[in-house]
Amino acid sequence: MFGLSDKISAIGASVIAVGLGVALLFTNIELRQAEADRDTYKNRIENQETGYIVRLATCRDSQALLEREVARQNDRVDEMAAESRRRVEAAEDARAKAQLRAAEFRASLERLENAELPEGSASERCLQADQIVTRELGE
C-alpha cells in the first residue's frame, strides 16, 4: 500500500508540521507578551491619574504658573528698583539742601560772631543782638 518513500514523506511532513506548530506556539506566546507590553505602556501613557499625558499636562500647567509668577516677581523687582532710585534721588536732593542750609547757618553764625554791638546800656545791646540774630536766622 504505502511505500517506504510515502512513509518517509509522511514522517517528514509530520516533523515539519510539529516544527511549524512549535514555531506557531512561540509566535503566539511572543504575540501575547507583546500585547501585554503594549497594554502596560498604553496604561503608563493614558492612565487618568498617573499617566504620562496627565503628568505632562500638569507639568505644562505648572510651567505656565511659574512663568506668570516669575514675570510678576520681575515686575515687582522693577517697581522696587524704580522706587529705590526715586528715594535715592530724593535723599540726595535733601542732603544737598541740608548742606546748603548748613552753609547758610555757618555764614550766619560767622556774621553773628563778627557782629559789633553798638555802645549803650545792656538792654539796648540785648535788643540790638536780638535783632541781629532774628535777621540772620530769619525768625
C-alpha positions in Angstrom: 0.0 0.0 0.0 2.2 2.7 1.1 5.7 2.6 0.1 8.7 3.4 2.1 9.1 6.7 0.4 5.5 7.6 1.3 6.2 6.7 4.9 9.3 8.9 4.9 7.4 11.7 3.3 4.6 11.4 5.9 7.2 11.4 8.8 8.9 14.4 7.2 5.6 16.2 6.8 4.8 15.3 10.5 8.1 16.7 11.7 7.6 19.8 9.6 4.1 20.2 11.0 5.3 19.7 14.6 8.1 22.2 13.9 5.6 24.7 12.5 3.2 24.1 15.4 6.0 24.8 17.9 7.0 27.9 15.9 3.4 29.0 15.9 3.2 28.4 19.7 6.3 30.5 20.3 5.0 33.2 18.0 1.7 33.1 19.8 3.4 33.4 23.1 5.5 36.3 21.8 2.4 38.0 20.4 0.6 37.7 23.8 3.7 39.1 25.5 3.8 42.0 23.0 0.1 42.7 23.6 0.7 42.7 27.4 3.6 45.1 27.0 1.5 47.3 24.7 -1.3 47.4 27.3 1.3 48.2 30.1 2.8 51.0 28.1 -0.6 52.3 27.0 -1.7 52.4 30.6 1.5 54.2 31.6 0.8 56.8 28.9 -3.0 57.1 29.1 -3.9 56.4 32.8 -6.1 59.2 34.0 -4.4 59.6 37.4 -0.7 58.7 36.8 -0.3 58.5 33.0 2.4 60.5 31.2 -0.3 62.5 29.4 -1.7 63.7 32.8 1.8 64.3 34.1 2.8 66.3 31.0 -0.4 68.4 31.3 0.4 69.0 35.0 4.0 70.0 34.1 2.7 72.4 31.4 0.3 74.0 33.9 3.0 74.3 36.5 5.4 75.8 34.0 2.8 78.3 32.9 2.1 79.2 36.5 5.8 79.5 37.3 6.3 81.7 34.2 3.5 84.0 35.3 4.8 84.2 38.9 8.4 84.9 37.7 7.1 87.7 35.4 5.0 89.1 38.3 8.1 89.0 40.6 10.2 90.6 37.9 7.7 93.4 37.5 7.7 93.9 41.3 11.5 94.0 41.3 11.4 96.6 38.6 8.9 98.6 40.6 11.0 98.4 43.7 14.2 99.4 41.8 12.4 102.4 40.4 11.1 103.3 43.8 14.6 102.9 45.2 16.0 105.2 42.6 13.4 107.8 43.4 14.2 107.6 47.1 17.9 107.8 46.4 17.3 110.9 44.3 15.1 112.4 47.0 17.7 111.7 49.6 20.4 113.2 47.5 18.3 116.3 47.0 17.5 116.5 50.7 21.2 116.2 51.5 22.2 118.9 49.1 19.5 121.2 50.5 20.7 120.4 54.1 24.3 121.1 53.1 23.2 124.4 51.6 21.2 125.3 54.7 24.1 124.3 56.9 26.4 126.6 54.9 23.9 129.4 55.3 23.7 128.8 59.0 27.5 128.7 59.3 27.7 132.0 57.4 25.1 133.5 59.7 26.9 132.2 62.7 30.1 133.8 61.4 28.4 137.1 60.9 26.9 136.9 64.4 30.3 136.2 65.9 31.8 139.1 64.0 28.9 141.5 64.6 29.7 144.5 66.6 27.1 145.7 69.0 26.8 149.4 69.5 27.6 151.2 72.7 24.8 151.6 75.1 23.1 150.1 78.0 22.9 146.4 78.5 19.2 146.4 77.5 20.0 148.3 74.3 22.8 145.9 73.5 20.5 142.9 74.1 17.8 144.3 71.9 20.3 145.0 69.2 21.8 141.5 69.5 18.3 140.0 69.3 17.6 142.0 66.1 20.8 140.8 64.5 20.0 137.2 65.5 16.5 137.4 64.2 17.7 138.9 60.9 20.4 136.3 60.4 18.3 133.3 61.3 15.2 134.6 59.6 12.9 134.2 62.6 
